[in-house]
Amino acid sequence: QVQLVESGGGSVQDGGSLRLSCAASGSTLGTYVMGWYRQAPGKQRELVATITSGGTANYADSVKGRFTISRDNAKNTMYLQMNSLKPEDTAVYYCNAQKIVPLYKYNYWGQGTQVTVSS
């Protein structure tokens, strides 16, 4: 069983920056695909960014050039550096870890951290 705990959320002004962290326990995450998702009020949860065990990153078009995902496998931690934040980035941000093995998919979520961007 993997436990994921997000931290680093908060309130910032339009154009500000925040750095989210996701700390994992219960298992090493070196073989997992990690990702950040977000859910704004009244909207579905959406992908923000993912990163493979080898460090290949993928971003939603809405955050490309502003957000950077990274991971430190030795520390079992993933990060999301968010720059040039906009009010539309306001949401609860969730950490996710996934791994697919024959006949099973491991899929874990953190509890979420609130990010609020005011204009």
TIRO-2110 file (N, C-alpha, C; in Angstrom, 1 decimal):
// TIRO-2110
0.8, -1.2, 0.0, N, 1, A
0.0, 0.0, 0.0, CA, 1, A
0.9, 1.2, 0.0, C, 1, A
0.5, 2.2, -0.8, N, 2, A
1.3, 3.5, -1.0, CA, 2, A
0.4, 4.6, -0.4, C, 2, A
1.1, 5.4, 0.4, N, 3, A
0.4, 6.6, 0.9, CA, 3, A
1.1, 7.8, 0.3, C, 3, A
0.3, 8.7, -0.2, N, 4, A
0.8, 10.0, -0.8, CA, 4, A
0.3, 11.2, 0.0, C, 4, A
1.2, 12.1, 0.3, N, 5, A
0.8, 13.3, 1.0, CA, 5, A
1.3, 14.5, 0.3, C, 5, A
0.4, 15.4, -0.1, N, 6, A
0.7, 16.6, -0.8, CA, 6, A
0.9, 17.7, 0.2, C, 6, A
1.8, 18.7, -0.2, N, 7, A
2.0, 19.9, 0.6, CA, 7, A
2.4, 21.0, -0.3, C, 7, A
2.3, 22.2, 0.2, N, 8, A
2.8, 23.4, -0.5, CA, 8, A
1.7, 24.2, -1.1, C, 8, A
0.5, 23.8, -1.0, N, 9, A
-0.6, 24.6, -1.5, CA, 9, A
-0.8, 25.9, -0.7, C, 9, A
-1.6, 26.8, -1.3, N, 10, A
-1.8, 28.1, -0.6, CA, 10, A
-2.5, 29.1, -1.5, C, 10, A
-2.5, 30.3, -1.0, N, 11, A
-3.1, 31.4, -1.8, CA, 11, A
-2.0, 32.4, -2.3, C, 11, A
-2.1, 32.7, -3.6, N, 12, A
-1.2, 33.6, -4.2, CA, 12, A
-1.9, 34.6, -5.1, C, 12, A
-1.2, 35.7, -5.4, N, 13, A
-1.8, 36.6, -6.4, CA, 13, A
-1.5, 36.1, -7.8, C, 13, A
-2.3, 36.7, -8.7, N, 14, A
-2.1, 36.4, -10.2, CA, 14, A
-0.7, 36.7, -10.5, C, 14, A
0.0, 35.7, -11.2, N, 15, A
1.4, 35.9, -11.6, CA, 15, A
2.4, 35.3, -10.6, C, 15, A
1.9, 34.9, -9.4, N, 16, A
2.7, 34.3, -8.4, CA, 16, A
3.2, 32.9, -8.7, C, 16, A
3.9, 32.4, -7.7, N, 17, A
4.5, 31.0, -7.8, CA, 17, A
4.2, 30.2, -6.6, C, 17, A
4.1, 28.9, -6.8, N, 18, A
4.0, 27.9, -5.7, CA, 18, A
4.8, 26.7, -6.1, C, 18, A
5.2, 25.9, -5.1, N, 19, A
5.8, 24.7, -5.3, CA, 19, A
5.1, 23.6, -4.5, C, 19, A
4.5, 22.7, -5.2, N, 20, A
3.9, 21.5, -4.5, CA, 20, A
4.8, 20.4, -4.4, C, 20, A
4.6, 19.6, -3.3, N, 21, A
5.4, 18.4, -3.1, CA, 21, A
4.5, 17.3, -2.8, C, 21, A
4.9, 16.1, -3.2, N, 22, A
4.1, 14.9, -2.9, CA, 22, A
5.1, 13.8, -2.3, C, 22, A
4.9, 13.6, -1.1, N, 23, A
5.8, 12.6, -0.4, CA, 23, A
5.1, 11.2, -0.3, C, 23, A
5.8, 10.2, -0.7, N, 24, A
5.3, 8.9, -0.7, CA, 24, A
5.9, 8.0, 0.4, C, 24, A
5.1, 7.1, 1.0, N, 25, A
5.5, 6.2, 1.9, CA, 25, A
4.8, 4.8, 1.7, C, 25, A
5.4, 3.8, 2.2, N, 26, A
4.8, 2.5, 2.1, CA, 26, A
5.4, 1.6, 0.9, C, 26, A
6.0, 2.3, 0.0, N, 27, A
6.6, 1.6, -1.1, CA, 27, A
7.5, 2.6, -1.8, C, 27, A
8.6, 2.1, -2.5, N, 28, A
9.4, 2.9, -3.3, CA, 28, A
8.7, 3.2, -4.6, C, 28, A
8.8, 4.4, -5.1, N, 29, A
8.0, 4.8, -6.3, CA, 29, A
8.8, 4.9, -7.6, C, 29, A
10.0, 4.3, -7.5, N, 30, A
10.9, 4.4, -8.7, CA, 30, A
10.3, 3.8, -10.0, C, 30, A
9.4, 2.9, -9.9, N, 31, A
8.9, 2.2, -11.1, CA, 31, A
7.5, 2.8, -11.4, C, 31, A
7.0, 3.7, -10.7, N, 32, A
5.6, 4.2, -10.9, CA, 32, A
5.7, 5.5, -11.8, C, 32, A
4.6, 5.6, -12.6, N, 33, A
4.4, 6.9, -13.3, CA, 33, A
3.7, 7.8, -12.3, C, 33, A
4.2, 8.9, -12.1, N, 34, A
3.7, 9.9, -11.1, CA, 34, A
3.0, 11.0, -11.9, C, 34, A
2.0, 11.6, -11.2, N, 35, A
1.3, 12.7, -11.9, CA, 35, A
0.6, 13.7, -10.9, C, 35, A
0.4, 14.8, -11.5, N, 36, A
-0.5, 15.8, -10.7, CA, 36, A
-1.8, 16.0, -11.5, C, 36, A
-2.8, 16.0, -10.8, N, 37, A
-4.2, 16.3, -11.3, CA, 37, A
-4.8, 17.4, -10.5, C, 37, A
-5.8, 18.1, -11.1, N, 38, A
-6.5, 19.1, -10.3, CA, 38, A
-8.0, 19.1, -10.6, C, 38, A
-8.7, 19.6, -9.6, N, 39, A
-10.2, 19.6, -9.8, CA, 39, A
-10.7, 21.0, -9.2, C, 39, A
-11.3, 21.7, -10.1, N, 40, A
-11.8, 23.0, -9.7, CA, 40, A
-13.3, 22.8, -9.3, C, 40, A
-13.9, 23.7, -8.6, N, 41, A
-15.3, 23.5, -8.1, CA, 41, A
-16.2, 23.4, -9.3, C, 41, A
-17.0, 22.4, -9.3, N, 42, A
-18.0, 22.2, -10.4, CA, 42, A
-17.4, 21.6, -11.7, C, 42, A
-16.2, 21.2, -11.6, N, 43, A
-15.5, 20.6, -12.8, CA, 43, A
-15.0, 19.3, -12.5, C, 43, A
-14.7, 18.5, -13.6, N, 44, A
-14.1, 17.2, -13.5, CA, 44, A
-12.6, 17.3, -13.2, C, 44, A
-12.1, 16.3, -12.5, N, 45, A
-10.6, 16.2, -12.3, CA, 45, A
-9.9, 16.1, -13.6, C, 45, A
-8.8, 16.9, -13.8, N, 46, A
-8.1, 16.9, -15.0, CA, 46, A
-6.6, 16.7, -14.8, C, 46, A
-6.0, 16.2, -15.8, N, 47, A
-4.5, 16.0, -15.8, CA, 47, A
-3.8, 17.3, -15.9, C, 47, A
-2.8, 17.5, -15.0, N, 48, A
-1.9, 18.6, -15.1, CA, 48, A
-0.6, 18.2, -15.8, C, 48, A
0.0, 17.2, -15.2, N, 49, A
1.3, 16.8, -15.7, CA, 49, A
1.6, 15.4, -15.2, C, 49, A
2.4, 14.6, -16.0, N, 50, A
2.9, 13.3, -15.5, CA, 50, A
4.4, 13.2, -15.8, C, 50, A
5.0, 12.3, -15.0, N, 51, A
6.4, 12.1, -15.2, CA, 51, A
6.7, 10.6, -15.0, C, 51, A
7.5, 10.0, -16.0, N, 52, A
7.8, 8.6, -15.9, CA, 52, A
8.9, 8.3, -14.9, C, 52, A
9.2, 7.1, -14.7, N, 53, A
10.3, 6.7, -13.8, CA, 53, A
11.6, 7.2, -14.4, C, 53, A
11.7, 7.3, -15.7, N, 54, A
12.9, 7.8, -16.3, CA, 54, A
13.0, 9.3, -16.4, C, 54, A
11.9, 10.0, -16.0, N, 55, A
12.0, 11.5, -16.0, CA, 55, A
11.3, 12.1, -17.2, C, 55, A
10.7, 11.4, -18.1, N, 56, A
10.0, 12.0, -19.2, CA, 56, A
8.7, 12.6, -18.7, C, 56, A
8.6, 13.9, -19.0, N, 57, A
7.4, 14.7, -18.5, CA, 57, A
6.4, 15.0, -19.7, C, 57, A
5.2, 15.1, -19.3, N, 58, A
4.1, 15.4, -20.2, CA, 58, A
3.2, 16.4, -19.5, C, 58, A
2.7, 17.4, -20.2, N, 59, A
2.0, 18.5, -19.6, CA, 59, A
0.7, 18.8, -20.4, C, 59, A
-0.3, 19.2, -19.6, N, 60, A
-1.5, 19.7, -20.2, CA, 60, A
-1.2, 21.0, -21.0, C, 60, A
-1.9, 21.3, -22.1, N, 61, A
-1.6, 22.5, -22.9, CA, 61, A
-1.7, 23.7, -22.0, C, 61, A
-2.7, 23.7, -21.1, N, 62, A
-3.0, 24.9, -20.3, CA, 62, A
-1.8, 25.3, -19.3, C, 62, A
-0.9, 24.4, -19.1, N, 63, A
0.2, 24.7, -18.1, CA, 63, A
1.6, 24.7, -18.7, C, 63, A
1.6, 24.3, -20.0, N, 64, A
3.0, 24.2, -20.7, CA, 64, A
3.7, 25.5, -20.6, C, 64, A
4.9, 25.5, -20.3, N, 65, A
5.7, 26.7, -20.2, CA, 65, A
5.6, 27.4, -18.9, C, 65, A
4.7, 27.0, -18.0, N, 66, A
4.5, 27.7, -16.7, CA, 66, A
4.8, 26.7, -15.6, C, 66, A
4.4, 25.4, -15.7, N, 67, A
4.6, 24.4, -14.7, CA, 67, A
5.7, 23.5, -15.0, C, 67, A
6.4, 23.0, -14.0, N, 68, A
7.5, 22.0, -14.2, CA, 68, A
7.3, 20.9, -13.2, C, 68, A
7.2, 19.7, -13.7, N, 69, A
7.1, 18.5, -12.8, CA, 69, A
8.5, 17.9, -12.7, C, 69, A
8.8, 17.4, -11.5, N, 70, A
10.0, 16.7, -11.3, CA, 70, A
9.9, 15.6, -10.2, C, 70, A
10.8, 14.8, -10.1, N, 71, A
10.8, 13.7, -9.1, CA, 71, A
12.2, 13.4, -8.6, C, 71, A
12.2, 13.0, -7.3, N, 72, A
13.5, 12.6, -6.7, CA, 72, A
13.2, 11.2, -6.2, C, 72, A
13.6, 10.2, -6.9, N, 73, A
13.3, 8.8, -6.5, CA, 73, A
14.0, 8.4, -5.2, C, 73, A
15.1, 9.0, -5.0, N, 74, A
15.9, 8.7, -3.8, CA, 74, A
15.1, 9.1, -2.5, C, 74, A
14.4, 10.3, -2.7, N, 75, A
13.6, 10.8, -1.6, CA, 75, A
12.1, 10.4, -1.7, C, 75, A
11.8, 9.6, -2.7, N, 76, A
10.4, 9.2, -2.8, CA, 76, A
9.4, 10.4, -2.9, C, 76, A
9.8, 11.4, -3.6, N, 77, A
9.1, 12.6, -3.6, CA, 77, A
9.0, 13.2, -5.0, C, 77, A
7.8, 13.8, -5.3, N, 78, A
7.6, 14.4, -6.6, CA, 78, A
7.2, 15.9, -6.3, C, 78, A
7.5, 16.7, -7.3, N, 79, A
7.3, 18.1, -7.1, CA, 79, A
6.5, 18.7, -8.4, C, 79, A
5.9, 19.9, -8.1, N, 80, A
5.3, 20.6, -9.2, CA, 80, A
5.6, 22.1, -8.9, C, 80, A
6.5, 22.7, -9.7, N, 81, A
6.8, 24.1, -9.7, CA, 81, A
5.8, 24.8, -10.6, C, 81, A
5.1, 25.7, -10.0, N, 82, A
4.1, 26.5, -10.7, CA, 82, A
4.4, 27.9, -10.7, C, 82, A
4.7, 28.4, -11.9, N, 83, A
5.0, 29.9, -12.1, CA, 83, A
3.9, 30.5, -12.9, C, 83, A
3.9, 31.9, -12.9, N, 84, A
3.0, 32.6, -13.7, CA, 84, A
1.5, 32.1, -13.4, C, 84, A
1.2, 31.9, -12.2, N, 85, A
-0.1, 31.4, -11.9, CA, 85, A
-1.2, 32.3, -12.3, C, 85, A
-2.3, 31.7, -12.7, N, 86, A
-3.5, 32.5, -13.1, CA, 86, A
-4.7, 32.1, -12.3, C, 86, A
-5.7, 32.9, -12.2, N, 87, A
-6.9, 32.6, -11.4, CA, 87, A
-7.5, 31.3, -11.9, C, 87, A
-7.4, 30.9, -13.1, N, 88, A
-8.0, 29.7, -13.6, CA, 88, A
-7.2, 28.4, -13.2, C, 88, A
-6.1, 28.6, -12.5, N, 89, A
-5.3, 27.5, -12.0, CA, 89, A
-5.9, 27.2, -10.6, C, 89, A
-6.8, 27.9, -10.1, N, 90, A
-7.4, 27.6, -8.8, CA, 90, A
-8.1, 26.3, -8.8, C, 90, A
-7.7, 25.4, -7.9, N, 91, A
-8.2, 24.1, -7.8, CA, 91, A
-7.6, 23.3, -6.6, C, 91, A
-8.2, 22.2, -6.4, N, 92, A
-7.5, 21.2, -5.5, CA, 92, A
-6.6, 20.4, -6.3, C, 92, A
-5.3, 20.3, -5.9, N, 93, A
-4.3, 19.6, -6.7, CA, 93, A
-4.0, 18.2, -6.0, C, 93, A
-4.1, 17.2, -6.8, N, 94, A
-3.9, 15.8, -6.3, CA, 94, A
-2.7, 15.1, -6.9, C, 94, A
-2.0, 14.4, -6.0, N, 95, A
-0.8, 13.6, -6.4, CA, 95, A
-1.3, 12.2, -6.8, C, 95, A
-0.7, 11.6, -7.8, N, 96, A
-1.2, 10.3, -8.3, CA, 96, A
0.1, 9.4, -8.6, C, 96, A
0.0, 8.1, -8.3, N, 97, A
1.0, 7.2, -8.6, CA, 97, A
0.4, 6.0, -9.3, C, 97, A
0.9, 5.6, -10.4, N, 98, A
0.3, 4.4, -11.2, CA, 98, A
1.4, 3.5, -11.6, C, 98, A
1.0, 2.2, -11.6, N, 99, A
1.9, 1.2, -12.2, CA, 99, A
1.0, 0.0, -12.7, C, 99, A
1.4, -0.4, -13.9, N, 100, A
0.6, -1.5, -14.5, CA, 100, A
1.5, -2.7, -14.6, C, 100, A
1.0, -3.8, -13.9, N, 101, A
1.7, -5.1, -14.0, CA, 101, A
0.8, -6.1, -14.6, C, 101, A
1.2, -7.3, -15.0, N, 102, A
0.3, -8.2, -15.6, CA, 102, A
-0.9, -8.5, -14.7, C, 102, A
-2.1, -8.2, -15.3, N, 103, A
-3.4, -8.5, -14.6, CA, 103, A
-3.8, -7.5, -13.5, C, 103, A
-3.0, -6.4, -13.3, N, 104, A
-3.3, -5.5, -12.3, CA, 104, A
-2.8, -4.1, -12.5, C, 104, A
-3.6, -3.1, -12.1, N, 105, A
-3.1, -1.7, -12.2, CA, 105, A
-3.1, -1.1, -10.8, C, 105, A
-2.0, -0.7, -10.3, N, 106, A
-1.9, 0.0, -9.1, CA, 106, A
-2.2, 1.5, -9.3, C, 106, A
-3.0, 2.1, -8.5, N, 107, A
-3.4, 3.5, -8.7, CA, 107, A
-3.7, 4.1, -7.4, C, 107, A
-2.8, 5.1, -7.0, N, 108, A
-3.0, 5.7, -5.7, CA, 108, A
-3.1, 7.2, -5.8, C, 108, A
-3.9, 7.8, -4.8, N, 109, A
-4.1, 9.2, -4.8, CA, 109, A
-3.8, 9.8, -3.4, C, 109, A
-3.3, 11.0, -3.5, N, 110, A
-3.2, 11.8, -2.2, CA, 110, A
-4.5, 12.4, -1.9, C, 110, A
-4.5, 13.1, -0.7, N, 111, A
-5.8, 13.7, -0.2, CA, 111, A
-6.0, 15.1, -0.9, C, 111, A
-5.1, 15.7, -1.5, N, 112, A
-5.2, 16.9, -2.2, CA, 112, A
-4.8, 18.1, -1.4, C, 112, A
-4.3, 19.2, -2.1, N, 113, A
-3.9, 20.4, -1.5, CA, 113, A
-4.5, 21.6, -2.3, C, 113, A
-5.1, 22.5, -1.6, N, 114, A
-5.8, 23.6, -2.3, CA, 114, A
-4.8, 24.7, -2.8, C, 114, A
-5.0, 25.1, -4.0, N, 115, A
-4.3, 26.2, -4.6, CA, 115, A
-5.3, 27.3, -5.0, C, 115, A
-5.1, 28.5, -4.5, N, 116, A
-6.0, 29.6, -4.8, CA, 116, A
-5.2, 30.8, -5.4, C, 116, A
-5.6, 31.2, -6.6, N, 117, A
-5.0, 32.3, -7.2, CA, 117, A
-6.0, 33.4, -7.4, C, 117, A
-5.7, 34.6, -6.8, N, 118, A
-6.6, 35.7, -6.9, CA, 118, A
-6.1, 36.8, -7.8, C, 118, A
-7.0, 37.4, -8.5, N, 119, A
-6.7, 38.5, -9.5, CA, 119, A
-6.5, 39.8, -8.8, C, 119, A
END
